[in-house]
Amino acid sequence: MTLTVTATARTRTNLALHHLFAACRFTSSLRQVEEEHRGQPFGEFWEEILHNALAVAALTVASIESLANEMYFEGAILANSLNAAATGELSELVDRETILRKYAIALAFRANKGLDLGASPVQNADALIKLRNAVVHFRPEWSDEDNKHKKLSKILQHKFAPSSFLSNEGLFPRAWASGEFAGWALRTVVAFVDHFYGELGDPSPLDPFRPRLSELSRDVL
């Protein structure tokens, strides 16, 4: 008699860190193009700057959002606050919430704290999310209208320097695309994640990867 035993293993993939790694690569590329054309007038090369900047905007916010989704999927963030059934139900409800609300709810259940919307790391994360949303769901406007483009420009003002190639324009919809923006976006993600886990009293999940982040971003981080 032959007994055959088969085993199957469940696997899953997390992308939050890879989104951030990719954003570091695009930041490095963007800054290199800027350096190669420093001092030159606006030209066709700026298209490559914009494309890299769009990738950084999308990927940095994707990193924050993916980390929140992974946090609820794993369940560990709420394990000491709720039973397994309640954790599952809450995770489904939270899935419909905005990115920052996902973090706020986790912080409330886990640490009995509110997410301080006035804290610099949270304000910067909110501004980055608004920028990502604006480019992903872009709506054109006339340049002389005092509408959403100018409002977003005011939100982003003083957070990073505008593109040296478009220094006479408002930050949005074009002048935000710069190496200064990309560096700010990367630092915003790291500062927000560190802030959130600091409020929880847990080590930041980015701690083991800081040398890699520095390498990929060419010392921006």
ChimeraX attribute file (.defattr): number of C-alpha atoms within 10 A of each C-alpha:
attribute: neighborCount
match mode: 1-to-1
recipient: residues
	/A:1	3
	/A:2	4
	/A:3	5
	/A:4	5
	/A:5	5
	/A:6	5
	/A:7	4
	/A:8	5
	/A:9	4
	/A:10	4
	/A:11	5
	/A:12	4
	/A:13	6
	/A:14	11
	/A:15	13
	/A:16	20
	/A:17	19
	/A:18	14
	/A:19	21
	/A:20	24
	/A:21	23
	/A:22	19
	/A:23	31
	/A:24	29
	/A:25	18
	/A:26	24
	/A:27	28
	/A:28	21
	/A:29	19
	/A:30	24
	/A:31	20
	/A:32	14
	/A:33	16
	/A:34	20
	/A:35	11
	/A:36	10
	/A:37	14
	/A:38	11
	/A:39	10
	/A:40	10
	/A:41	11
	/A:42	12
	/A:43	9
	/A:44	8
	/A:45	12
	/A:46	20
	/A:47	12
	/A:48	14
	/A:49	22
	/A:50	17
	/A:51	13
	/A:52	24
	/A:53	25
	/A:54	20
	/A:55	18
	/A:56	28
	/A:57	24
	/A:58	19
	/A:59	25
	/A:60	30
	/A:61	28
	/A:62	22
	/A:63	22
	/A:64	24
	/A:65	19
	/A:66	19
	/A:67	21
	/A:68	22
	/A:69	20
	/A:70	16
	/A:71	17
	/A:72	22
	/A:73	14
	/A:74	11
	/A:75	17
	/A:76	13
	/A:77	20
	/A:78	24
	/A:79	15
	/A:80	11
	/A:81	16
	/A:82	15
	/A:83	11
	/A:84	13
	/A:85	9
	/A:86	12
	/A:87	19
	/A:88	16
	/A:89	10
	/A:90	16
	/A:91	20
	/A:92	12
	/A:93	11
	/A:94	19
	/A:95	14
	/A:96	10
	/A:97	12
	/A:98	11
	/A:99	21
	/A:100	18
	/A:101	15
	/A:102	20
	/A:103	23
	/A:104	18
	/A:105	19
	/A:106	26
	/A:107	20
	/A:108	15
	/A:109	16
	/A:110	19
	/A:111	15
	/A:112	13
	/A:113	14
	/A:114	14
	/A:115	19
	/A:116	13
	/A:117	14
	/A:118	9
	/A:119	11
	/A:120	14
	/A:121	20
	/A:122	21
	/A:123	16
	/A:124	23
	/A:125	25
	/A:126	19
	/A:127	17
	/A:128	23
	/A:129	21
	/A:130	17
	/A:131	25
	/A:132	21
	/A:133	14
	/A:134	16
	/A:135	14
	/A:136	12
	/A:137	9
	/A:138	12
	/A:139	10
	/A:140	9
	/A:141	13
	/A:142	8
	/A:143	12
	/A:144	7
	/A:145	9
	/A:146	10
	/A:147	11
	/A:148	15
	/A:149	21
	/A:150	18
	/A:151	12
	/A:152	18
	/A:153	18
	/A:154	14
	/A:155	17
	/A:156	22
	/A:157	15
	/A:158	9
	/A:159	14
	/A:160	17
	/A:161	18
	/A:162	24
	/A:163	21
	/A:164	18
	/A:165	19
	/A:166	17
	/A:167	12
	/A:168	10
	/A:169	15
	/A:170	19
	/A:171	23
	/A:172	21
	/A:173	21
	/A:174	13
	/A:175	20
	/A:176	26
	/A:177	28
	/A:178	26
	/A:179	28
	/A:180	19
	/A:181	23
	/A:182	29
	/A:183	21
	/A:184	19
	/A:185	28
	/A:186	24
	/A:187	18
	/A:188	24
	/A:189	21
	/A:190	23
	/A:191	16
	/A:192	20
	/A:193	23
	/A:194	19
	/A:195	18
	/A:196	21
	/A:197	14
	/A:198	12
	/A:199	18
	/A:200	18
	/A:201	11
	/A:202	10
	/A:203	13
	/A:204	15
	/A:205	14
	/A:206	14
	/A:207	10
	/A:208	10
	/A:209	12
	/A:210	13
	/A:211	13
	/A:212	15
	/A:213	23
	/A:214	14
	/A:215	16
	/A:216	20
	/A:217	24
	/A:218	15
	/A:219	13
	/A:220	18
	/A:221	17
